[in-house]
Every structure is written in structure tokens, then in C-alpha cells.
């Protein structure tokens, strides 16, 4: 095979190969082709998305470190900071669901503790195909077991997330893993290779042949079963990673650590070249000094291996022996494999011969950037919205519709999943999975962290800009409902083939909507990941820009959960219910002659105003529970508020009190709406406070009894509803 053919096999184009030859002024050897191809892959280079990502707001009062490092960092006071990020592991999780998901968790955890932070929680955002497909069950079972297997063994609670099913994910599930850690502000470590002459150390597990070309595979499309290349999937060992975590945190107490980076996508190549690039230096590595699992492994395989639980460290010469002592204690490798050099080159030796010698810039800054063509897809056929007149003509049965929605695959209880996760390990979980946000105690303080993950791809398919804004808005509602203040975002942008103008239009529109919402809510994007080529047999996934948001609750006593808990409390609706049915779950059960092509309306400034109102009433008045309204609308939110894990409780409302003439609107997915329960005297004060602040606040009913009652319409026992809701997922 000649070098051009080898380049094409590694994912480079003819034009890119010519560009490499022009830059090097020679033909690269096969090892050089391999490392360049990996670093120029979409997964590592962001060559199709970078031009758009520059539009995202990344700075703010609390931001210590934005995009460009292993993870984002925000200030939470008291010399403490939060370190967090979300990343995709989509393709590997389809090929080998257990290991794909497990190593996704392992990789995101290393991104956190490599910066000096101890991980305190995990979340995930999962998308699977048709729930009735046999292969969906294979993938789902493997993914859930993989996440549980790795997180539980690490002793880090998995506290929240989301799961959706849709036919568009049949051949391309999404597994987006989030992790957050806590560190001291003055103890943050970055991926730097400063100081020519400083030694470069290899830390952790031995290098094997697993995950070779993983970054290249993640930037490819599955066209047939032959594309499912299992050796490209990494194999994880959570017990080894636990040792690596503790060894690194012990090492961080030493002086003289210059920089450290996880060996993630593209393994040794990406960590070494990126560290050198950030410091405007070069790096020289000797592959003979790297610990190996397989003596037959080639230089090409070593450079592109994505074996797990490995780090690259640069430090000054003073601490060499101390490092070895720490890692020996934890049963891990710590070998000096090279040094930082002044010449900005990436040089690799094997068997005393140079096998790679190229400028660092060719792997990082000189990667081609593409301004892909953008074309708006042909308009969907249908109507923008349902009118009151349209709604009055639709035949439906409220109790039957409510039961269908509670058993719906995208609304029913996720207990089957999160009960496989140890979400209480560490004893810091204050709000268990199932409420709007997870909350995690920060030991030694009154503060807690609020965490949530959101994206509705149905909305994004209809209107990518609006759908992305809604994902941010819902995330703020989740944090606010839990008593927190939204602070910052990490995102995972999952799309199809960027070479298709319609897909790039979706991406550009998404960035626009995400940016507008992030600026309005003052929640900058501090880290994230772009996952493209999520396409199988020429069918792209729906645009899925997953938003993970982090907030802070300044005092534990301010934490609120979504469940009603006091007989006699008044139920308050904050916000207006409108004819918002586009992309909704209820639409699946209605007979409509035309599609509705507009997702729910969103007034960002109005939404912010309602958010601020909820934030204030938690601090001014006595509130028992707060829950935001999202998929399924008011009636589903009301039902879920009755499903208190500590003891179910009923509720009674009236259509007249809600201010609606048609019961179908109880299923509308209107944005910026909350359900609040509070004692009668406080409920009236909240209503008066709402009038004073020009916020729509209505007392719509009362908590109590054993049934969900809509006056003059239906009376259903809560026990019947919760059985439908809980059985939905296993069914």
C-alpha cells in the first residue's frame, strides 16, 4: 500500500494529504500519516465546527477556565471551584455498548481529576432507537451496565441525566457522559509542557492495542455491519482508574508539577502534541520506555492506542523519585519517556530510530478549518401552531391521554436505570435522581451544587435555534426549581454528517440559539464536545445539542424538590399555558391532518423574569415544593409532583382556576412555567408578589387526598397512575 492509499484509509482526503506534503516539503511516513490523521479527525480537530463555536459566550464573572483545557472551571467562593465537562462516546457504545459506555465514564473522570479536582458526581444523557427493537434492548442494557460498572466501582455517584427514544437513533445511539469535581482555586493544573529540558512522564496503566484509531472511527459514518470495528473500542478498568485518581491527587500535593493531561482520543499523540502546543514548545518521546501489554505492538499502534487509565505528566527534575515512590505505592507505572524541547517539533523514537519528526503545529494549529456550505432544508409541510379553533375540533379523552403519557417511553419513570447506579455513595447526595436537579453537598460548608442535563431533539429538528434555546432555558428552570442559581454550561453537540449543507445549517442555527440563551441567562459555555457524523445508512440523527448546567445553592435549607409533601398546601401555577404542541409527546396520540412545525414559544427575557421571581419566592416565602413544566405539560407535571418517593399524595385542580377553556391545553409544553406548592397564607402572598412584579400567578388547586382530581372531569387514584408510570420503562 502506498502512502496516499494509507492516508485515505486513515480518514484523510486527497486534498488534505497534498496539504501535508506541501507543509512538510516531503512525503510523510506511515507513522506520521497515522498521527496527523488522528489529530485532523473531526473528533480531535473540530475542523468543521470551530468557525461556529467561536460565537459562543465563554466568559463571565465566575469563569476561571473556559474551553481549550481538559475541562471548564468556575469559581464558587471560599477558594473553591467546580471543574466539569460533558463528552460523547457514541460510536464505541453502539459497537460494544458495555465498554463504550464504561470508557466514556472513565475518560470524562480523567478530564476532571487531571486538573487537580476530586470528582464528586456523574450524569449522563442517553439516546436510543425504537424501544421495541431488539437491538435497542441490547445497546441500552449494555450502556446502562457499563455506566454503572465504572461509576460504582470508582465510588462516584451517578446522580442524574436523561433518556430518550427515537427511531433516528436506531443505528446511532448517543452516550454523553458528564462529570464534575471540586478543587481549590490555587490548585488547578493544566495541560502544559513548559520548560525545555523538563522530563515527560508516562503514568498509569500499560499500553495495549485497544482503541487504536478510535478518534478516526468516531469521525466516521457507519454504512454497513463491516464498519463496526471492535478493536477501535477501548477496554476500561475502573479499579485501575481508582488507583490512578488517588495517586494523582496525592502527587498534586508536591511542588514542581508543570502540566498534566489525560491520554484520551488519539492517546499519546494528542496529549503530547497539545501540551507542547499550549506552551509553544516541542516534545521528544521514546516508545521503548513505555510500558506495554503486548510486545508485538508497533510504533503506529502505540501512538494511536487509546488504552485507558493513562496520563502524561511534565514536571521539573526535582521530584522524579517522589513521583516514582507515589505511583509504586499505588501499583502503577511512572516511567520517564521523554522531555520538553525548545524546537517546536513532535519527535518520536523507537528502537533508537526516529519514526516521527514533524512540527507540533501540523498536529494542532495548522489543521485545516472548513467553512462548510449551509443550506436551510425544505420547509416541513404543516401548520405553525394549533389555534383555539383547531383544538376545539380534536377528539380526546383526558384520563386516557394522561395514562398514555405517564407510560410513554420518554416520560415514564427512569427508576429501572438509576437504581443500577450507586447515587448515594459518598453520602453527599441531597436530592436523589428523579427530581428536577440533583443536589450535592459541598462538605464543610452550607453550599450545595445543583446539576441537570437537557435536550429535546424533537424541538431541535423543527427549529434548531429555538430548540437549543429551550434546552438552556429548561436547564435554568431545573436549577431554579431546586433552589439554585444557574452559573455555567458544558455542552455536547451531536449532529449528522457536516459535509451535508442541511446538517451544517442545523449546527449553525443551534449555535445561534445556544448563544442567545446563554447570554440572556448569564450562563457561559466553559467546556464541551462536538460529535459529528452521527449517521447510519444515510440517516442522520435529529440535532441533539445536549446541555449540562451547573448551579449553586448557597444554603442547604433552600433546596426544593418537585414532590408535594403537605396536605392542605395550595398549588400555584406560575407562567402562562399557551397552545404549544409542536414536537410535544401528546401529539403522538392525537389524530391531526397536518404536522405542527413550530416548537413551543420562548421569550427569553420573559423567561428570565419568571426565573428570578421563583428564585426570590424561595427566599422570601414558605414554599413546600417546586417543579418546572416540560414534556407532557401541566397535567404530567402535576402527576409527577404527586409521586413522592416518601409517600404519594393527591391533588385537586380546576380548569377554570388554571384559566383554560379546553382540557387539551393541560398537555401543552409551554415554556417558563412552574408548579409551586405552599401553605395557604404564603400562597396568597406569592400571588400578591406576582401581581406586583407583573408575573402571571394563579392558585389552581390544593394538595391532599389519594387521587388526582380535575374538577368536573375526572378523579383517578394516585396509586393507579404511579403503577402506569413505574411500569412504563420495564414494559
C-alpha positions in Angstrom: 0.0 0.0 0.0 1.4 3.4 -0.9 1.3 6.4 1.4 -1.6 8.1 -0.3 -3.7 5.0 0.0 -2.7 4.6 3.6 -3.7 8.3 4.3 -7.1 7.7 2.7 -7.6 4.5 4.8 -6.9 6.6 7.9 -9.6 9.1 7.0 -7.6 11.9 5.3 -8.7 13.3 1.9 -6.5 13.6 -1.2 -6.5 17.4 -0.7 -5.5 17.0 3.0 -2.7 14.6 2.1 -1.4 17.1 -0.5 -1.6 19.9 2.1 0.5 17.8 4.5 3.1 17.1 1.8 3.3 20.8 1.0 3.7 21.7 4.7 6.4 19.1 5.3 8.0 19.5 1.9 8.2 15.7 1.8 6.0 12.7 1.8 5.2 11.6 5.4 5.9 8.1 6.6 3.1 5.8 7.8 3.6 6.6 11.4 3.4 10.4 10.6 0.3 9.8 8.5 -1.3 8.0 11.4 -0.8 10.7 14.0 -1.7 13.5 11.6 -4.9 11.7 10.5 -5.9 11.2 14.1 -5.3 14.8 15.1 -7.0 16.0 11.9 -10.1 13.9 12.5 -13.3 15.7 13.3 -13.3 14.3 16.8 -9.9 15.9 17.7 -9.7 19.0 15.4 -13.2 20.4 15.3 -12.4 21.4 11.7 -16.0 21.7 10.6 -17.4 23.3 13.8 -14.6 25.6 15.1 -15.7 28.5 12.9 -19.2 28.4 14.6 -18.0 27.6 18.1 -16.2 31.0 18.3 -19.6 32.6 18.6 -20.4 31.0 22.0 -20.2 33.2 25.1 -17.3 31.7 27.2 -16.5 34.4 29.7 -18.2 35.5 32.9 -17.7 36.6 36.5 -17.4 33.1 37.8 -15.3 31.6 34.9 -11.7 30.6 35.8 -11.1 28.4 32.8 -13.1 28.3 29.6 -12.9 26.0 26.6 -9.4 24.7 25.5 -8.4 22.8 28.5 -9.3 19.3 29.8 -12.4 20.8 31.5 -14.1 24.1 32.4 -13.6 25.7 35.8 -15.9 28.1 37.7 -15.4 30.0 41.0 -17.9 29.3 43.8 -16.2 31.3 46.5 -14.2 30.3 49.6 -11.2 29.5 47.4 -13.2 26.6 45.9 -14.0 25.9 42.3 -16.0 23.4 40.3 -14.4 21.5 37.4 -16.8 19.9 34.9 -17.3 18.7 31.3 -19.5 16.5 29.1 -18.2 14.4 26.2 -19.6 11.9 23.7 -18.8 8.2 23.4 -21.4 7.5 20.7 -19.9 5.2 18.1 -18.0 3.0 20.6 -21.2 2.5 22.6 -23.0 1.1 19.5 -20.2 -1.2 18.6 -19.6 -2.5 22.2 -22.2 -1.0 24.5 -20.7 -2.0 27.8 -17.1 -1.0 27.2 -18.1 2.0 25.0 -20.2 3.5 27.9 -17.8 2.4 30.6 -14.8 4.0 29.0 -16.8 7.1 28.3 -17.3 7.5 32.0 -13.6 6.7 32.7 -12.4 9.3 30.1 -14.6 12.1 31.4 -13.5 11.4 35.0 -9.8 11.7 34.0 -10.6 15.0 32.4 -11.7 16.2 35.8 -9.1 14.8 38.1 -6.2 15.6 35.7 -7.0 19.3 36.6 -6.5 18.6 40.3 -10.2 18.2 41.2 -11.7 15.2 43.1 -14.8 14.0 41.2 -18.0 14.3 43.2 -20.7 13.3 40.7 -21.6 11.9 37.3 -24.6 12.4 35.0 -25.4 11.1 31.5 -27.6 11.9 28.5 -28.6 8.8 26.6 -30.5 8.4 23.3 -31.6 5.1 21.9 -33.6 3.9 18.9 -37.1 2.4 18.7 -37.9 0.9 22.1 -39.4 -2.2 20.5 -36.3 -3.0 18.5 -34.3 -6.0 19.8 -31.1 -4.2 19.1 -32.2 -1.2 21.2 -32.5 -3.5 24.2 -29.0 -4.9 23.5 -27.5 -1.4 23.4 -29.5 0.0 26.3 -28.7 -2.9 28.6 -25.0 -2.7 27.8 -24.8 1.0 28.1 -26.6 1.2 31.5 -24.4 -1.7 32.8 -21.3 0.0 31.5 -22.1 3.3 33.2 -23.0 1.6 36.4 -20.0 -0.8 36.4 -17.5 2.0 36.0 -19.0 4.7 38.2 -20.0 2.4 41.0 -16.5 0.8 41.1 -15.0 4.3 41.2 -17.2 5.2 44.2 -18.6 8.3 42.5 -22.4 8.8 42.5 -24.3 8.9 39.2 -27.0 11.4 40.3 -28.9 12.5 37.2 -29.4 12.5 33.5 -32.0 11.9 30.8 -33.0 9.1 28.4 -35.0 9.5 25.1 -36.1 7.0 22.5 -36.5 7.9 18.8 -36.2 6.0 15.5 -33.5 8.3 14.3 -31.1 6.8 16.9 -31.7 3.2 15.7 -28.2 2.8 14.3 -26.5 5.6 16.2 -27.2 5.8 19.9 -25.9 8.8 21.8 -24.0 8.3 25.1 -22.9 11.6 26.5 -21.1 11.4 29.9 -20.8 14.3 32.3 -18.5 14.6 35.4 -17.9 17.3 38.0 -15.3 17.7 40.6 -14.2 20.2 43.3 -10.8 21.7 43.8 -9.0 24.6 45.5 -8.7 27.7 43.3 -4.9 27.8 43.8 -4.5 24.1 42.9 -5.7 23.9 39.3 -3.4 22.0 36.9 -3.4 22.5 33.2 -2.1 20.5 30.2 1.2 22.4 29.7 4.7 21.4 28.6 6.7 24.4 29.8 10.5 24.4 30.4 12.7 22.8 27.7 14.7 20.0 29.4 11.9 19.1 31.8 11.2 15.4 31.9 8.0 13.9 30.5 6.5 11.0 32.5 4.0 8.3 31.5 1.6 7.5 34.3 -0.9 4.7 34.9 -1.8 1.5 33.1 0.2 -0.2 30.3 -0.4 0.5 26.6 -2.2 -2.2 24.6 -3.7 -2.4 21.1 -7.3 -1.5 22.2 -8.8 1.7 20.9 -6.2 2.1 18.1 -7.7 4.6 15.6 -10.6 5.3 18.0 -10.6 9.1 17.2 -10.7 8.3 13.4 -13.6 5.8 13.9 -15.5 8.4 16.0 -15.3 10.7 13.0 -16.7 8.2 10.5 -20.2 7.1 9.4 -21.5 3.5 9.8 -22.6 2.3 6.3 -22.6 -1.4 7.0 -22.0 -4.1 9.6 -18.4 -4.3 8.4 -17.8 -0.7 9.8 -18.3 -2.0 13.3 -14.6 -2.4 14.1 -14.4 -3.7 17.6 -10.7 -3.2 18.2 -11.3 0.5 17.9 -13.2 0.4 21.2 -11.2 0.8 24.4 -11.3 -1.5 27.4 -11.8 0.0 30.8 -10.6 -1.0 34.3 -12.3 1.1 36.9 -10.2 -0.3 39.7 -7.1 0.8 38.0 -8.6 4.2 37.4 -9.4 4.5 41.1 -5.8 3.9 41.9 -4.8 6.5 39.3 -7.1 9.0 40.8 -5.8 8.6 44.3 -2.1 8.6 43.1 -2.7 11.8 41.1 -4.4 13.6 43.9 -1.5 12.6 46.2 1.0 13.7 43.6 -0.7 17.1 43.2 0.4 18.0 46.8 4.0 18.1 45.5 5.7 21.2 44.1 7.1 21.4 40.6 4.3 19.9 38.6 4.4 21.7 35.2 1.5 20.2 33.4 -0.6 17.0 33.1 -3.1 15.7 30.6 -5.3 12.6 30.2 -4.5 10.3 27.2 -7.9 10.4 25.7 -8.8 10.4 22.0 -5.7 9.8 19.9 -3.9 8.7 23.1 -0.3 9.6 23.5 -0.2 11.7 20.3 -2.9 14.1 21.3 -1.8 14.6 24.9 1.9 15.2 24.0 1.2 17.5 21.0 -1.5 19.5 22.7 0.6 20.1 25.8 3.6 21.2 23.7 1.4 23.4 21.5 -0.1 25.3 24.5 3.5 26.1 25.7 4.9 26.9 22.3 7.5 24.1 22.8 8.3 20.8 21.3 8.4 17.3 22.8 10.5 14.2 22.2 9.3 10.7 23.2 11.0 7.3 23.3 8.5 4.5 22.7 10.9 1.9 24.1 10.4 3.3 27.6 6.6 3.0 27.5 5.2 0.0 29.5 3.4 -2.4 27.0 0.8 -5.1 27.4 1.7 -6.6 24.1 5.3 -7.0 22.9 4.2 -7.1 19.3 2.7 -3.6 19.4 4.1 -1.3 16.6 5.0 2.4 16.9 1.9 3.3 14.8 -0.3 1.3 17.3 1.4 2.8 20.4 1.0 6.4 19.1 -2.7 5.9 18.3 -3.7 3.4 21.1 -6.5 4.7 23.4 -5.8 2.2 26.2 -7.5 3.6 29.3 -6.3 4.9 32.7 -3.2 6.7 31.4 -1.8 10.2 31.9 1.1 12.3 30.5 3.0 14.4 33.0 5.6 17.2 32.7 7.5 18.2 35.9 10.7 19.7 36.9 13.6 17.4 37.7 13.5 17.8 41.5 10.5 15.5 42.1 11.4 12.5 39.9 12.0 10.0 42.7 9.0 11.3 44.7 6.7 10.6 41.7 8.0 7.1 41.3 7.5 6.4 45.0 3.9 7.6 45.0 2.9 5.6 41.9 4.7 2.4 43.0 2.7 2.6 46.3 -0.5 2.6 44.2 0.8 -0.2 41.9 1.0 2.0 38.8 3.6 2.7 36.1 5.5 6.0 36.2 8.2 6.0 33.5 10.2 8.9 32.2 9.6 8.6 28.4 10.9 11.9 27.1 11.5 15.6 27.6 10.3 19.0 26.6 12.4 20.6 23.8 12.8 24.2 22.6 12.4 23.3 18.9 8.6 23.2 18.2 8.7 19.6 16.9 6.9 16.4 17.7 9.7 13.8 17.7 9.2 10.1 18.4 11.9 7.4 18.6 11.5 3.6 18.5 14.4 1.1 18.6 16.8 4.0 18.7 15.4 5.3 15.3 13.3 8.4 14.7 9.9 7.3 13.5 8.1 10.6 13.6 9.6 14.1 13.2 7.0 16.8 12.3 6.2 20.3 13.5 3.9 20.4 16.5 1.8 22.9 14.7 0.9 20.5 11.9 -0.9 18.4 14.6 -2.7 21.4 16.2 -2.9 24.9 14.8 -2.3 24.0 11.2 -5.1 21.6 10.9 -7.4 22.7 8.0 -10.6 24.5 9.1 -13.7 24.2 6.9 -16.4 26.8 6.4 -18.9 24.2 5.2 -21.8 25.1 3.0 -25.0 25.9 4.7 -28.4 25.3 3.3 -31.8 25.5 5.0 -33.8 22.3 4.5 -37.0 22.5 2.5 -39.8 23.6 4.8 -41.7 21.0 6.7 -45.2 20.7 5.4 -47.8 21.6 8.0 -49.0 24.5 10.1 -47.1 26.7 12.5 -49.3 26.1 15.6 -52.7 24.9 16.6 -55.3 27.6 17.1 -58.1 27.6 19.7 -60.4 26.6 16.9 -58.2 23.7 15.9 -58.0 22.5 19.5 -61.8 22.6 19.9 -62.2 20.1 17.0 -59.8 17.5 18.3 -61.4 14.5 20.0 -59.6 13.1 23.1 -60.2 11.6 26.5 -58.2 13.4 29.3 -57.8 10.4 31.7 -56.9 8.0 28.8 -54.4 10.6 27.4 -52.8 11.2 30.8 -52.3 7.4 31.3 -50.8 7.0 27.9 -48.3 9.9 28.6 -47.3 8.6 32.0 -46.5 5.2 30.4 -44.8 6.9 27.4 -41.2 5.8 26.8 -39.9 9.4 27.0 -41.9 10.4 30.2 -42.2 7.3 32.4 -40.1 6.6 35.5 -36.3 6.0 34.9 -36.0 4.1 38.2 -35.1 0.9 36.3 -32.0 2.8 35.1 -30.9 4.8 38.1 -31.5 2.1 40.6 -28.5 0.3 38.9 -26.3 3.3 39.8 -25.0 3.9 43.3 -26.3 7.5 43.6 -25.8 7.8 47.3 -22.1 6.7 47.6 -20.0 9.4 49.3 -23.1 10.5 51.4 -23.2 13.9 49.8 -26.3 13.4 47.5 -29.0 15.6 48.9 -31.5 15.2 46.1 -31.8 11.7 44.6 -32.4 11.1 40.8 -36.0 11.8 39.8 -36.4 15.5 40.8 -35.7 18.5 38.6 -32.0 18.7 39.6 -29.6 16.6 41.6 -28.0 18.4 44.5 -24.7 17.5 46.0 -23.4 18.8 49.4 -20.1 20.6 49.5 -18.6 19.2 52.7 -17.6 21.7 55.4 -20.0 24.4 54.0 -23.7 25.2 53.8 -23.4 25.2 50.0 -24.5 22.5 47.5 -24.1 22.1 43.8 -27.2 21.7 41.6 -26.8 19.7 38.4 -29.1 19.0 35.4 -28.9 17.8 31.8 -31.4 18.6 29.0 -32.2 18.5 25.3 -35.4 17.9 23.4 -34.3 16.8 19.9 -37.9 17.0 18.6 -37.9 20.7 19.1 -34.4 21.0 17.6 -35.5 19.1 14.5 -38.3 21.6 13.9 -36.3 24.7 14.8 -32.7 24.1 15.8 -32.1 27.7 17.1 -35.3 27.7 19.2 -34.7 24.1 20.3 -31.2 24.9 21.6 -32.5 27.9 23.4 -35.2 25.8 25.0 -32.6 23.3 26.2 -30.8 26.1 28.0 -34.0 27.5 29.3 -35.2 24.2 30.7 -31.9 23.7 32.4 -32.2 27.0 34.2 -35.7 26.1 35.3 -34.4 22.8 36.7 -31.6 24.6 38.7 -34.0 27.4 39.9 -36.7 24.8 40.9 -34.1 23.1 43.1 -33.3 26.4 44.9 -30.1 27.1 43.0 -28.6 29.9 40.9 -27.6 28.8 37.4 -23.9 29.5 36.8 -22.4 27.9 33.7 -22.9 25.3 30.9 -21.0 22.5 29.3 -22.4 21.1 26.1 -22.2 18.0 23.8 -23.3 18.9 20.3 -24.4 15.8 18.5 -25.2 16.0 14.7 -25.0 14.1 11.4 -22.6 14.5 8.5 -21.2 18.0 8.4 -20.4 17.6 4.7 -24.2 17.9 4.1 -25.3 21.6 3.9 -28.6 20.9 5.7 -26.7 19.4 8.7 -24.4 22.4 8.9 -27.4 24.7 8.8 -28.8 22.8 11.8 -25.4 23.2 13.5 -25.1 27.0 12.8 -28.7 27.6 13.9 -28.1 25.6 17.1 -25.0 27.7 18.0 -27.1 30.9 17.4 -29.9 29.7 19.7 -27.5 28.4 22.3 -25.5 31.7 22.3 -28.6 33.9 22.7 -30.0 31.8 25.6 -26.6 31.5 27.4 -26.1 35.3 27.2 -29.6 36.0 28.5 -29.3 33.7 31.5 -25.6 34.7 32.1 -24.6 31.0 31.9 -21.4 30.9 29.8 -20.2 27.8 28.0 -17.0 26.7 29.7 -16.3 23.3 28.1 -17.9 20.8 25.8 -17.6 18.5 22.9 -18.8 18.3 19.3 -19.8 14.9 17.9 -20.5 14.8 14.2 -21.1 12.0 11.6 -23.8 10.5 13.8 -25.4 8.9 10.7 -26.1 5.4 9.7 -27.3 4.1 6.4 -27.6 7.7 5.2 -30.0 8.6 8.0 -28.8 11.4 10.3 -29.9 11.7 13.9 -32.0 14.6 14.9 -29.9 17.6 16.0 -29.2 16.9 19.7 -27.3 19.7 21.5 -27.2 18.3 25.0 -26.9 21.0 27.7 -25.5 20.2 31.2 -25.8 23.1 33.6 -24.3 23.7 37.0 -25.6 26.0 39.7 -25.1 26.7 43.3 -27.4 26.6 46.3 -25.9 28.9 49.0 -27.7 27.1 51.9 -29.0 23.5 52.2 -32.2 24.8 53.7 -33.1 26.5 50.4 -33.1 23.2 48.4 -36.5 22.4 47.0 -37.7 19.2 45.4 -40.5 18.6 42.9 -42.8 16.5 45.1 -45.9 17.6 47.0 -45.5 16.8 50.7 -48.1 18.7 52.9 -51.8 18.1 53.0 -53.7 21.4 52.5 -50.9 23.2 50.7 -52.2 25.4 47.8 -51.0 24.6 44.3 -49.7 27.6 42.4 -49.2 27.9 38.6 -46.5 30.5 37.7 -46.4 31.4 34.0 -48.9 31.1 31.1 -50.1 28.0 29.4 -50.3 28.5 25.6 -51.1 26.4 22.5 -47.6 24.9 22.4 -47.9 21.4 20.9 -45.2 21.3 18.2 -42.7 18.5 18.9 -44.7 17.5 22.0 -45.2 14.0 23.3 -49.0 14.3 23.4 -49.1 15.0 19.6 -48.2 11.3 19.1 -51.6 10.3 20.4 -53.8 12.8 18.6 -55.2 12.5 15.1 -54.2 15.6 13.2 -54.5 16.2 9.5 -51.2 18.2 9.3 -47.9 18.4 11.2 -47.3 21.3 13.6 -43.9 22.7 12.6 -43.2 25.1 15.4 -41.9 24.0 18.9 -43.1 25.9 22.0 -42.6 29.6 22.0 -39.8 31.1 24.1 -39.5 34.7 25.2 -36.0 34.7 26.7 -36.4 38.0 28.7 -39.8 36.9 30.0 -38.5 33.5 31.0 -35.6 35.2 32.9 -38.1 37.4 34.7 -40.1 34.3 35.8 -36.9 32.5 36.8 -35.9 35.5 39.0 -39.4 35.5 40.6 -39.1 31.8 41.6 -35.6 32.4 42.9 -36.9 35.2 45.1 -40.0 33.5 46.4 -37.9 30.5 47.7 -36.0 33.1 49.8 -39.0 35.3 50.8 -41.8 32.9 51.5 -42.5 29.4 52.8 -42.7 27.0 49.8 -43.0 23.3 50.1 -42.2 22.1 46.5 -41.3 23.5 43.1 -41.4 21.7 39.7 -41.0 23.1 36.3 -43.4 22.1 33.5 -41.8 20.4 30.4 -42.6 17.2 28.4 -46.2 16.2 28.8 -47.3 19.6 30.1 -49.1 20.7 33.3 -51.1 17.5 33.9 -48.0 15.3 33.7 -46.0 17.7 35.9 -48.9 17.7 38.4 -49.0 13.8 38.4 -45.2 13.6 38.9 -45.5 16.1 41.8 -47.8 13.6 43.5 -45.4 10.7 43.1 -43.3 11.5 46.3 -40.9 8.6 47.0 -41.5 9.1 50.7 -45.3 8.7 50.3 -47.6 9.5 47.5 -50.1 12.3 47.9 -53.1 13.5 45.8 -54.0 16.9 44.4 -57.1 18.7 43.1 -57.3 21.4 40.5 -59.9 23.1 38.3 -59.7 24.1 34.7 -61.3 27.4 35.5 -58.6 28.2 38.1 -55.9 27.4 35.5 -57.6 29.9 33.2 -58.2 27.4 30.3 -61.3 26.5 28.4 -60.1 23.3 26.8 -58.5 20.3 28.7 -56.1 19.5 25.9 -54.1 22.6 26.9 -53.3 20.9 30.1 -50.8 18.8 28.0 -49.2 21.8 26.2 -45.4 22.0 26.7 -45.3 25.8 27.3 -42.0 27.2 28.4 -41.3 29.3 31.5 -44.0 27.7 33.7 -43.6 26.3 37.2 -45.8 24.4 39.7 -45.3 25.6 43.3 -47.0 24.3 46.5 -47.1 26.4 49.6 -49.2 26.9 52.8 -52.4 28.9 52.1 -51.2 32.1 53.8 -47.9 32.1 51.8 -49.7 31.2 48.6 -51.7 34.4 48.8 -48.6 36.4 49.5 -46.9 34.8 46.5 -49.8 35.7 44.3 -49.7 39.3 45.5 -45.9 39.4 44.9 -46.6 38.1 41.4 -49.1 40.9 40.7 -46.6 43.4 42.0 -43.9 42.1 39.6 -46.2 41.6 36.6 -45.8 37.8 36.7 -48.8 35.5 35.9 -49.5 33.7 39.2 -52.7 31.6 39.8 -53.8 29.4 42.7 -55.2 26.5 40.8 -55.9 23.9 43.5 -54.9 22.1 46.7 -52.6 19.2 47.8 -54.2 16.3 49.5 -56.2 13.0 49.4 -55.4 9.9 47.5 -56.5 10.9 44.0 -55.6 13.3 41.2 -58.8 15.3 40.6 -59.7 17.6 37.8 -63.0 19.1 38.9 -66.0 18.3 36.8 -63.8 16.0 34.7 -62.0 13.1 36.3 -60.9 11.5 39.6 -58.1 8.9 39.4 -56.3 7.2 42.3 -52.7 8.2 42.5 -51.7 4.5 43.1 -53.1 3.6 39.6 -51.2 6.4 38.0 -47.9 5.7 39.7 -48.1 2.0 38.6 -48.5 3.0 35.0 -45.6 5.4 35.3 -43.3 3.0 37.1 -44.1 0.0 34.7 -43.5 2.1 31.6 -39.8 1.6 31.3 -39.6 -2.2 32.1 -42.5 -2.7 29.7 
